[in-house]
Amino acid sequence: MASLDPRSIATGSLVGTLPWLAGYAITYLLVAPNLRDSPLTRIIETLDGAPATHELVGWVFYNAHFVDVVLDIPVLGSQTTAYIGGDTGFTAALYLVPVVLLIAGGALIARQQAATDPTDGGLAGLTLLPGYLLLTVVGGLLFEITVGGATGGPDLTAAVILAGVLYPAVFAVLGGAGWAVFETNR
């Protein structure tokens, strides 16, 4: 029977960082080659003097959680944008990256905690939330770009709510409950 004791929460939190890190890494492998040569990257690197590829990959990774990027340009004002889908965006298959990884993470922790009923599996999956949330907040802050008076980065409020809380609360829980059902019917 799975439990929510401090040790299982700590283990789940640690496991919760894995889907986030793997999701960013997969996104990086898929989109970084195109971003390195993009006009936006060239403009940022020219004005800022530092490479911006890892921040822009972060923007796409947050977009995979349905979190928009907020661009605040002094003369033009504030606007939101996304880089997945549409005619010029990256493939919509990127939306599956965090979903699949969180389901797998939930199943992994439910297996580790020997969950045998869906409630226990779901609770085990829920323990991924603190680790995933922590990296979501840190990443949201690290992926902000400031050039002159202009800034761009993931919408931090949406990132916390959607990517940090709802995604692991839904998909890791489903993965954990699914693993428990699989184990019971095996």
C-alpha positions in Angstrom: 0.0 0.0 0.0 1.4 3.4 -1.0 1.5 6.2 1.5 2.2 9.9 1.7 4.8 9.7 4.4 7.7 12.2 4.2 10.1 9.6 2.7 7.7 8.8 -0.2 7.0 12.4 -0.8 10.7 13.1 -1.0 11.3 10.2 -3.3 8.4 11.3 -5.5 9.6 14.9 -5.6 13.0 13.7 -6.7 11.4 11.5 -9.4 9.2 14.5 -10.4 12.3 16.3 -11.5 13.1 13.6 -14.1 10.1 14.2 -16.4 10.8 17.9 -16.4 14.5 17.5 -17.2 13.9 14.8 -19.8 11.1 16.9 -21.4 13.4 19.9 -21.7 16.2 17.7 -23.1 13.9 16.1 -25.7 12.6 19.5 -26.6 16.1 20.8 -26.9 17.1 18.0 -29.2 14.1 18.5 -31.4 14.0 22.3 -31.7 17.5 23.7 -30.9 18.9 23.1 -34.4 16.2 25.3 -35.9 16.4 27.9 -33.2 20.1 28.4 -33.5 19.7 29.8 -37.0 16.4 31.7 -36.4 16.2 35.4 -36.9 15.0 35.9 -33.3 18.1 34.1 -32.0 20.4 36.2 -34.2 18.7 39.5 -33.0 18.9 38.5 -29.3 22.5 37.4 -29.6 23.5 40.5 -31.5 21.9 42.8 -29.0 22.8 40.8 -25.8 26.1 39.3 -26.9 25.1 35.9 -25.3 23.7 32.8 -26.9 19.9 32.5 -26.4 19.1 29.1 -27.7 18.6 27.4 -24.3 16.1 30.1 -23.2 14.2 29.9 -26.5 14.0 26.1 -26.2 12.6 26.7 -22.7 9.9 28.9 -24.3 8.9 26.1 -26.6 9.0 23.6 -23.6 6.6 25.8 -21.7 4.4 26.1 -24.8 4.2 22.3 -24.8 2.3 22.8 -21.5 0.0 25.4 -23.1 1.9 28.3 -21.4 2.3 31.3 -23.6 5.4 33.4 -23.8 5.0 37.1 -22.8 6.9 39.6 -24.8 7.1 43.1 -23.4 8.6 45.5 -25.9 8.6 49.2 -24.7 7.4 50.8 -28.0 5.0 47.9 -29.0 3.6 47.0 -25.6 3.0 43.5 -24.2 1.9 40.5 -26.3 1.7 36.8 -25.9 2.8 34.2 -28.4 3.4 30.5 -28.8 5.9 28.6 -31.0 4.1 25.3 -31.4 1.6 24.7 -34.2 0.4 26.9 -36.9 2.1 27.4 -40.2 5.4 28.6 -38.8 5.5 26.8 -35.5 7.1 23.6 -34.3 5.2 20.3 -34.6 2.1 19.9 -32.3 3.6 16.5 -31.3 5.6 18.5 -28.8 2.5 18.7 -26.7 2.8 15.0 -26.0 6.3 15.3 -24.5 5.3 16.4 -21.0 2.2 14.2 -21.0 4.0 11.0 -21.8 6.9 11.7 -19.5 4.6 12.6 -16.5 2.5 9.4 -17.1 5.7 7.4 -17.2 7.0 9.1 -14.0 3.7 8.4 -12.2 3.9 4.8 -13.2 7.5 4.6 -12.1 6.8 5.9 -8.6 3.7 3.8 -8.2 5.8 0.8 -9.1 8.5 1.8 -6.7 5.9 2.3 -3.9 4.2 -1.1 -4.8 0.8 0.6 -5.3 -1.8 -2.1 -6.0 -5.0 0.0 -6.2 -5.8 3.0 -8.3 -6.1 5.4 -5.3 -2.7 4.4 -3.9 -1.2 4.6 -7.4 -2.7 8.1 -8.0 -1.4 9.3 -4.6 2.0 7.9 -5.5 1.9 9.8 -8.8 0.8 13.0 -7.0 4.1 13.0 -5.1 5.9 14.0 -8.4 4.2 17.4 -8.2 6.6 19.2 -5.8 9.7 18.4 -7.9 8.0 19.2 -11.2 6.6 22.5 -9.7 10.0 23.5 -8.3 11.7 23.1 -11.7 8.8 24.8 -13.5 9.3 27.9 -11.3 13.1 27.9 -11.6 12.9 27.4 -15.3 10.3 30.1 -15.7 12.7 32.5 -14.1 15.8 31.3 -15.9 14.3 31.3 -19.4 13.4 35.0 -19.2 15.4 37.1 -21.7 16.0 40.8 -21.2 17.6 42.9 -24.0 17.6 46.6 -23.5 14.2 47.5 -22.1 12.5 44.5 -23.8 11.8 41.2 -21.9 10.4 37.9 -23.0 9.7 34.7 -21.1 7.1 32.2 -20.1 4.0 33.6 -18.4 5.0 32.7 -14.8 1.5 32.6 -13.4 0.3 30.3 -16.1 3.5 28.2 -15.8 2.9 27.6 -12.1 -0.8 26.8 -12.5 -0.7 24.8 -15.8 2.8 23.3 -16.0 3.7 23.1 -12.3 0.5 22.0 -10.8 -2.2 20.8 -13.2 0.1 18.8 -15.5 1.6 16.6 -12.8 -1.7 16.5 -10.8 -3.4 15.0 -13.9 -0.9 13.1 -15.8 1.4 11.7 -13.1 -1.7 10.7 -11.1 -3.1 8.9 -14.2 0.2 7.2 -14.7 0.3 6.0 -11.1 -3.3 4.9 -11.1 -2.8 3.2 -14.4 0.2 1.3 -13.1 -1.8 0.1 -10.1 -4.6 -1.2 -12.4 -2.0 -2.9 -14.6 -0.4 -4.5 -11.6 -3.7 -5.7 -10.2 -4.8 -7.2 -13.5 -1.4 -8.9 -14.2 
